[in-house]
């Protein structure tokens, strides 16, 4: 039986004040730690292409390709997604009664049949070392809570007199994954368990943790969000904390950006136009909360070969450009999800346009403009402060001409225009920028 899932410079925009939050949000008001993600993280994640099944050999091969093809453009976070601890992981569904690899203190370990270098207590340290040697950062996925098998066996919590059953909240379960019980953070030993998990990750050399079943329902899971944040601080190793899945509630913006560096703004995002169109509103709503060290995450880029090699992305070329343009102008993290072993030239070109990536990594004052139905417009300030970046989107079913008065950008008169996707100068804009945009397409320009 299986259960399916639901499913280049550092400056940013400061957020606005939060609305009232529950009492738990008042924690963590001491001195701030150094900013762990000063720009939107860029990297690759195994979920879209390998599901639960990635092996050590596949990971090593993919990391080498990533270092060769994507690292020169800033993509440096290599992440092994869900169920690396599951010996029998097979697809996008989960075994209803998993028997994960774990140590005597209920901490998950890489399944040795899939990650042979992890044997003899080495865990992910050998793989992380190879990833680091390539110049990349190493990331892992982690489900919220403590393994159900650890609770059934009532294993001891490292460094304490309590056991797994003493800290587990067996009523707190993930609706789409059967691996874990929640941890009741009011119980003695609860924080010690999370501390032990992140100390283990630190010993392996983990740099990035995508922590799942966290952001929904947010208030119920907020104590464990704070626990993960505290555990990272206690581990002695900086680790970016990425919360998944969404939709994270916008009214919890102040809390989430204090305790994590990335948080999902939607459920799993895949290559379907309605899902892409819905991200416009979500990114508009989250725009005030973005800042260095805190990035609303529109999810991975489902581009190229996907779904265990069964198909290529369903997005049209115009929709793919819309995806990259929106993620860039709104400064969402750029995490490639497609299989890099089948990385074609058009996808590579889409991911590695330096002028477009500069918008994602170094723009400021990013903002949406609301001018017409079926049209979405964003602008931002370039790093050198001159002119404006402008993104024009046509979400309608037919090609159309989009007109943007320059006064909307604080500009006037005649202004030079550069097409960032094409890498060439266009005719100057006189009082207005006018461009014909294909259906579901986008243009990205520098004006001024």
C-alpha positions in Angstrom: 0.0 0.0 0.0 1.3 3.5 -0.8 0.1 6.9 0.1 0.2 9.7 -2.5 1.6 13.2 -1.9 -0.5 16.3 -2.1 0.6 17.4 -4.4 25.0 38.1 -7.7 25.1 40.8 -5.1 23.4 41.1 -1.7 20.7 43.6 -1.3 17.0 43.2 -0.9 13.8 44.9 0.0 12.9 45.4 3.7 9.5 44.4 4.9 6.7 46.2 6.6 5.4 45.8 10.1 3.5 42.6 10.9 0.0 42.4 12.0 -0.7 40.9 15.5 0.7 37.4 16.0 0.2 34.7 18.6 2.3 34.6 21.7 4.8 32.1 20.2 5.8 34.8 17.7 7.3 36.9 20.5 10.2 34.4 20.9 13.6 35.0 19.3 13.9 38.7 19.8 17.5 38.6 21.0 20.6 39.5 18.9 20.2 38.5 15.3 22.4 35.9 13.8 24.5 36.7 10.7 22.4 36.7 7.5 22.6 33.2 6.1 21.0 33.9 2.7 21.8 37.5 1.7 20.5 36.9 -1.8 17.8 34.4 -3.0 19.4 30.9 -2.9 20.1 29.2 -6.2 20.5 25.5 -6.7 19.1 22.1 -7.7 16.7 19.8 -5.9 16.0 16.1 -6.7 12.3 16.1 -6.2 11.0 17.1 -9.6 13.1 14.6 -11.5 13.9 11.7 -9.0 10.9 11.8 -6.6 11.9 9.7 -3.6 14.4 7.5 -5.4 17.7 9.2 -5.9 20.8 7.1 -5.3 24.3 8.1 -4.4 25.6 7.3 -7.9 22.9 9.5 -9.4 23.6 12.3 -6.9 27.3 12.3 -7.6 26.7 12.3 -11.4 24.2 15.2 -11.0 26.4 17.2 -8.7 29.3 17.0 -11.2 27.0 18.3 -14.0 25.7 21.0 -11.8 29.2 22.2 -10.9 30.2 22.2 -14.6 27.0 23.8 -16.1 25.3 25.8 -13.4 27.7 26.7 -10.7 29.5 29.4 -12.8 26.2 31.2 -12.9 25.5 31.1 -9.1 23.6 27.8 -8.7 25.4 26.4 -5.7 23.0 24.5 -3.4 22.7 20.8 -4.2 19.8 19.2 -2.3 18.8 15.5 -1.8 15.0 15.6 -1.3 12.6 13.4 0.6 13.1 9.8 1.9 16.8 9.4 1.5 16.4 7.2 4.6 13.9 4.9 3.0 15.4 1.7 1.6 12.4 0.9 -0.5 11.5 4.3 -1.8 10.1 3.9 -5.3 8.3 6.9 -6.8 6.1 9.9 -5.9 4.2 7.9 -3.4 5.1 6.6 0.0 5.1 3.2 1.7 2.3 3.2 4.3 4.5 1.4 6.9 8.0 2.6 6.3 11.1 1.2 8.0 13.6 4.0 7.7 17.3 3.7 8.4 18.0 5.4 11.7 20.5 5.3 14.6 19.8 4.2 18.2 18.6 7.7 19.1 15.8 7.9 16.5 17.8 10.1 14.1 17.4 9.3 10.4 20.3 8.0 8.4 20.9 7.6 4.6 19.6 4.2 3.5 22.8 2.2 2.9 21.5 0.3 -0.1 21.0 3.6 -1.9 23.9 5.5 -0.3 26.7 2.9 0.3 29.2 5.5 1.5 27.0 6.1 4.5 27.8 2.8 6.2 29.7 2.5 9.5 28.2 5.7 10.9 29.5 8.0 8.2 26.0 9.2 7.1 26.0 11.8 4.4 29.6 13.1 5.3 31.3 11.4 2.3 28.7 12.6 -0.2 28.7 16.1 1.3 32.5 16.2 1.1 32.5 15.4 -2.6 29.8 18.0 -3.2 31.8 20.6 -1.3 34.9 19.6 -3.3 33.0 20.6 -6.4 32.4 24.1 -4.9 28.8 23.4 -4.1 26.8 23.5 -0.8 25.1 20.3 0.4 21.4 20.2 1.3 19.0 17.6 2.7 15.3 17.2 3.1 13.8 16.6 6.5 10.2 15.9 7.6 8.9 17.6 10.7 9.0 15.5 13.8 10.4 12.2 15.0 10.2 8.9 13.1 7.1 6.8 14.0 9.4 3.8 14.1 11.5 5.5 16.8 8.4 6.0 18.9 7.3 2.4 18.4 10.7 1.3 19.6 10.7 4.0 22.2 14.4 4.9 21.5 16.3 7.2 23.9 16.7 10.9 23.1 20.5 11.6 22.9 21.9 13.2 26.0 18.7 13.0 28.0 16.8 10.6 30.3 13.7 10.8 28.1 12.6 8.5 25.3 10.9 9.1 21.9 7.4 8.3 23.3 7.9 11.0 25.9 8.2 13.8 23.4 6.1 12.5 20.5 2.7 14.0 19.7 1.0 11.0 18.0 -2.0 13.2 17.1 0.2 15.4 15.0 0.8 13.7 11.7 1.4 14.7 8.1 -1.7 14.1 5.9 0.4 13.0 2.9 3.5 11.3 4.4 3.5 8.5 7.0 7.1 8.8 8.3 6.8 11.0 11.4 4.9 12.1 14.4 5.1 15.7 15.5 7.2 16.7 18.5 5.5 18.3 21.5 7.8 21.2 22.3 6.3 21.6 25.7 7.8 18.4 26.9 11.2 17.9 28.5 13.7 16.6 26.0 11.8 17.9 22.9 14.3 20.6 22.0 17.2 18.2 22.8 15.9 15.8 20.1 15.9 18.5 17.5 19.3 19.7 18.7 20.6 16.1 18.3 19.3 15.9 14.7 20.9 19.2 13.6 24.2 18.4 15.4 24.2 15.2 13.3 23.6 17.2 10.1 26.3 19.6 11.1 28.7 16.7 11.5 27.9 15.6 8.0 28.6 19.1 6.6 25.0 20.0 5.7 24.5 23.6 4.6 20.8 23.7 3.7 17.8 22.0 5.2 14.5 21.8 3.4 12.1 21.0 6.2 8.7 19.7 5.2 5.2 19.5 6.7 6.1 22.8 8.5 4.2 25.8 7.0 0.7 24.3 7.0 -1.1 24.6 9.4 1.3 27.3 10.4 0.3 28.1 14.0 0.2 24.4 15.0 3.7 23.9 13.7 5.2 27.2 14.8 6.9 25.7 17.9 8.7 23.2 15.8 9.7 25.9 13.4 11.3 27.8 16.3 12.8 24.5 17.5 14.6 23.9 14.2 15.9 27.5 14.2 17.2 27.1 17.8 18.8 23.7 16.9 20.6 25.2 13.9 22.0 28.0 16.1 23.1 25.4 18.7 24.7 23.1 16.1 27.7 25.3 15.5 27.2 25.2 11.7 25.3 27.8 9.6 22.5 26.1 7.7 19.8 27.7 5.6 16.3 26.7 6.8 13.7 26.3 4.0 10.1 25.6 5.1 7.8 23.6 3.0 5.1 23.2 1.7 2.9 26.3 1.6 0.7 28.1 1.5 2.4 29.9 4.3 -0.2 32.5 5.6 0.9 36.1 4.8 -0.2 37.2 8.2 2.6 35.2 9.7 5.2 37.0 7.6 7.1 38.6 10.5 7.4 35.3 12.4 8.4 33.1 9.4 11.1 35.5 8.2 12.6 35.7 11.7 13.0 31.9 12.0 13.6 30.7 8.4 15.5 31.9 5.4 13.0 30.5 2.8 9.3 29.6 3.1 7.0 28.2 0.5 4.1 30.5 -0.6 2.2 27.6 -2.3 1.7 23.9 -2.3 3.9 21.9 -4.7 4.3 23.8 -7.9 4.4 21.8 -11.2 4.4 22.6 -14.9 0.7 23.6 -15.4 -0.3 27.1 -16.5 -3.0 27.6 -13.8 -0.5 26.9 -11.1 1.9 29.5 -12.7 -0.8 32.1 -13.1 -1.7 31.7 -9.4 1.8 32.5 -8.3 1.5 36.1 -9.6 -1.0 37.0 -6.8 0.9 35.1 -4.2 4.2 36.9 -5.0 2.4 40.2 -5.1 0.9 39.5 -1.6 4.3 38.4 -0.2 6.2 41.3 -1.8 6.4 43.5 1.4 8.0 40.6 3.5 11.0 39.9 1.3 14.4 41.0 2.7 18.0 39.7 2.7 17.9 36.5 4.7 14.2 36.0 4.2 12.8 34.9 0.9 9.2 34.0 -0.1 9.7 30.8 -2.1 7.5 30.2 -5.2 9.0 26.7 -5.3 11.3 24.8 -7.7 11.6 25.3 -11.4 10.0 22.3 -13.2 12.0 22.6 -16.4 13.6 20.1 -18.7 13.2 16.4 -18.0 10.9 15.6 -15.1 9.0 12.8 -13.3 11.5 10.0 -13.2 12.4 10.6 -16.8 8.9 10.0 -18.0 8.4 13.4 -19.7 9.7 16.8 -20.4 8.1 20.0 -19.0 4.6 20.8 -20.2 5.3 24.5 -20.1 5.6 26.1 -23.6 8.7 28.1 -24.4 6.7 31.3 -23.7 5.5 29.9 -20.3 9.0 28.9 -19.4 10.2 32.5 -20.0 7.3 33.8 -17.9 8.3 31.5 -15.1 11.9 32.6 -15.1 11.0 36.3 -15.5 8.5 36.2 -12.6 10.8 34.3 -10.2 13.6 36.8 -11.1 11.7 40.1 -10.8 10.0 39.0 -7.6 13.3 37.6 -6.2 12.1 34.1 -5.5 14.8 31.5 -4.9 15.9 29.8 -8.1 16.0 26.0 -7.5 16.1 23.9 -10.7 14.1 20.7 -10.5 14.7 19.1 -13.8 17.1 16.1 -14.4 20.5 17.7 -15.2 21.6 14.5 -17.0 19.2 15.5 -19.8 19.8 19.3 -19.7 19.2 20.6 -23.2 20.6 23.8 -24.6 17.3 25.8 -24.5 16.8 25.0 -20.8 20.4 25.8 -20.1 20.1 29.1 -21.8 17.0 29.9 -19.9 18.7 29.2 -16.5 22.0 31.0 -17.3 21.1 34.4 -18.8 23.4 36.6 -16.7 21.4 39.8 -17.2 18.2 38.0 -16.0 19.9 36.4 -13.1 21.2 39.9 -12.0 17.6 41.0 -11.6 17.0 38.0 -9.2 20.2 38.4 -7.3 20.8 42.2 -7.1 17.7 44.3 -7.7 15.9 46.4 -5.1 12.6 48.2 -4.8 10.8 45.3 -6.5 7.1 46.1 -6.9 4.0 45.1 -8.9 2.0 47.6 -10.9 -1.7 47.1 -11.6 -2.7 48.5 -15.0 -5.0 46.2 -17.0 -6.8 42.9 -16.8 -4.8 40.0 -18.3 -1.6 42.0 -17.8 0.9 41.8 -15.0 3.7 44.3 -14.6 6.6 44.4 -12.2 9.5 46.8 -11.9 12.7 47.0 -9.8 15.8 49.1 -9.4 19.1 47.8 -10.8 22.1 47.5 -8.5 23.7 50.6 -9.9 20.6 52.6 -9.2 20.1 53.8 -12.8 16.7 53.4 -14.6 14.3 50.5 -13.9 14.0 46.9 -14.7 10.5 46.2 -16.1 8.8 42.8 -16.5 5.7 42.7 -18.8 3.5 39.6 -18.6 0.5 38.6 -20.8 -1.6 36.1 -19.0 -4.3 36.1 -21.6 -5.1 33.6 -24.4 -4.0 35.9 -27.3 -0.9 38.0 -28.0 -1.4 41.6 -27.1 0.4 45.0 -27.0 1.2 46.1 -23.5 1.7 49.8 -22.8 3.5 51.1 -19.7 3.6 54.9 -19.1 7.1 55.8 -18.0 5.7 57.9 -15.2 4.8 54.6 -13.5 8.5 54.1 -13.2 9.4 57.6 -12.1 10.8 58.3 -15.6 9.9 60.7 -18.4 10.9 61.9 -21.8 12.9 59.5 -24.1 14.6 56.6 -22.3 16.9 53.9 -23.6 15.6 50.3 -23.6 17.5 47.0 -23.4 15.9 43.6 -23.8 17.5 41.5 -21.2 16.4 38.1 -22.6 17.7 38.9 -26.1 20.7 40.9 -24.8 20.3 43.8 -27.2 19.2 47.4 -27.3 15.8 48.4 -28.6 14.4 51.7 -29.9 14.2 54.3 -27.1 10.8 54.6 -25.2 9.2 58.0 -25.5 6.9 58.6 -22.5 5.8 55.0 -22.7 7.1 51.5 -23.1 5.1 49.6 -25.7 5.8 45.9 -26.4 3.9 43.1 -28.0 3.9 40.1 -25.7 2.7 36.6 -26.8 0.0 34.7 -24.9 1.3 33.4 -21.6 4.6 35.1 -22.4 6.8 37.7 -20.8 9.4 40.4 -21.6 12.1 41.7 -19.3 13.7 45.1 -20.0 16.0 47.7 -18.6 14.6 51.2 -19.2 16.8 54.2 -18.5 
